[in-house]
Amino acid sequence: MDYKKFLNDVAKNRQPLVLRELFALQQSAPKDVVFLSAGAPNPDTFPIKSGTITLHDGTAIQLAGDKMVQCLQYGPTPGYPPLLQQLGLLTATLHSPPRWQESDVLVTTGSQQGLQMALEMLLTPGQTVVIEEPCYSGVLSVISPYSPRYLRVSSDGEGIIPESLSAALDSCTPDNKPKAASVPQFLYTVPTGANPTGVVTSEARRRHIYRLCCQHDLLILEDDPYYFLHYHDKPPPASYLRLDVEGRVLRFDSFSKVVCAGLRVGWVTGPRQLISKLNLHKGTAVISTSSMPQVIISELLRVWGREGFNQHVSLLRQSYKHRRDAMLDAANKHLKGICEWHVPEAGMFLWLKVLGVNDTWDMVLRRGVLAKVVLVPGHAFMTDPTRPCPYLRASFSTADATLIEQGMRNLAELIEREVELQGNKAAGHRTRNTMLREADTKAALTTKH
Ligand SMILES: Cc1ncc(COP(=O)(O)O)c(C=O)c1O
């Protein structure tokens, strides 16, 4: 595939950094080569000597000697080599990508950095962007400053509706509108436990969407941080990376939800030409990802092995499923008739449509704290956050069952008061309008006579 056509001018102009190339050479050169090239600080001057990371089961990971030096020193831009190898193995095992030989992996500071770099490689101001709405706000915050023309695609409980995607793409093919500003370059999607809806896109839909992206020559940015957090017993649907026979998928993974968020380790997998552009961007932005978190994750994966990792994931899913069910129970008890929702099949969120409230912004942000419950108003996930929005995102990731129950009860009261308030306002409005109309009629009648 010719990837150049997807890149903006900034990405096309990025050139390899000599110092980073020399750093990579130093890692692989024979030991008797004297390198007087590196600007790395002398490890003898580092004040930290050793440390121990203790897991909940008592397993101790010792960081000392060379390992500690690796924690404290600059690292290769693509990532800490043992971790890169482990991530490659994990990705190959989980997704069996058909174009694995032409693919590469890049470690990132959380998947957010990967997304930001990928979007900034592709976007040009005013470009047409196909987007599933509602959409993860961290991506909107990268795209929106480019003042794009958003083509909104609808989704339901099974994910993006392919017919809606197809209609949106047909509406902007060059044949239909030869002078249209631009044609979309990529589709961004969260296929497992979308943030904020919790929807898992079914495999049939993924296959259909992949075909459409091939027909319309779109890259797919597959953002899948909730991949491990699905709550059904069936095996997960094939990822877009798994379906990618043409080399048009960039997949973003993250340890944030599956190990911990503060270490800030994620990774991007995709066609070598695109990953190398991201690598150049990353070298410019951060030189290398913080070394210590990469070493910690790598050591953790090493001591767990595949079995330990699977056990951890299984406990994690049980724990979040339990909270998800607690939130659904509380919603059924307190919100029936005043809200609508789908059962989230994965992820951390329940997406609520509030009935009888046209806009949730003031209700949450002005009156939420007083009512002792705060959620995210749906506006945060919309391409135009200034439009009224009746949705709310409730998170079940941190509160326990008691707090979830309390929060949903408080929310029900907040909504009931809001419906009353908005009803009164509307009634007040009607009264004022009626009075104005009456005054107009009176004036008209007076003039006639
Ligand atoms: C859909 C989605 N993508 C990406 C991210 C960013 O995750 P990370 O912590 O890996 O940067 C999040 C975080 O909430 C998310 O929900």
The ligand as a Tripos MOL2 file, in Angstrom:
@<TRIPOS>MOLECULE
LIG
   16    16     1     0     0
SMALL
NO_CHARGES

@<TRIPOS>ATOM
      1 C1        -11.2400    4.8490   24.5290 C.3       1 LIG1
      2 C2         -9.9960    5.3000   25.2200 C.ar      1 LIG1
      3 N1         -8.8730    5.4220   24.5070 N.ar      1 LIG1
      4 C3         -7.7240    5.8120   25.0610 C.ar      1 LIG1
      5 C4         -7.6540    6.1180   26.4120 C.ar      1 LIG1
      6 C5         -6.3440    6.5690   26.9850 C.3       1 LIG1
      7 O1         -5.7970    5.5630   27.7640 O.3       1 LIG1
      8 P1         -4.2780    5.5700   28.2600 P.3       1 LIG1
      9 O2         -4.3470    5.6490   29.7300 O.co2     1 LIG1
     10 O3         -3.7230    4.2880   27.7580 O.co2     1 LIG1
     11 O4         -3.5850    6.7370   27.6550 O.co2     1 LIG1
     12 C6         -8.8050    6.0100   27.2000 C.ar      1 LIG1
     13 C7         -8.7780    6.3690   28.6170 C.2       1 LIG1
     14 O5         -9.7400    6.4320   29.3130 O.2       1 LIG1
     15 C8        -10.0090    5.5860   26.5860 C.ar      1 LIG1
     16 O6        -11.1410    5.4410   27.2660 O.3       1 LIG1
@<TRIPOS>BOND
     1     1     2 1
     2     2     3 ar
     3     2    15 ar
     4     3     4 ar
     5     4     5 ar
     6     5     6 1
     7     5    12 ar
     8     6     7 1
     9     7     8 1
    10     8     9 2
    11     8    10 1
    12     8    11 1
    13    12    13 1
    14    12    15 ar
    15    13    14 2
    16    15    16 1
@<TRIPOS>SUBSTRUCTURE
     1 LIG1         1 GROUP 0 **** ****
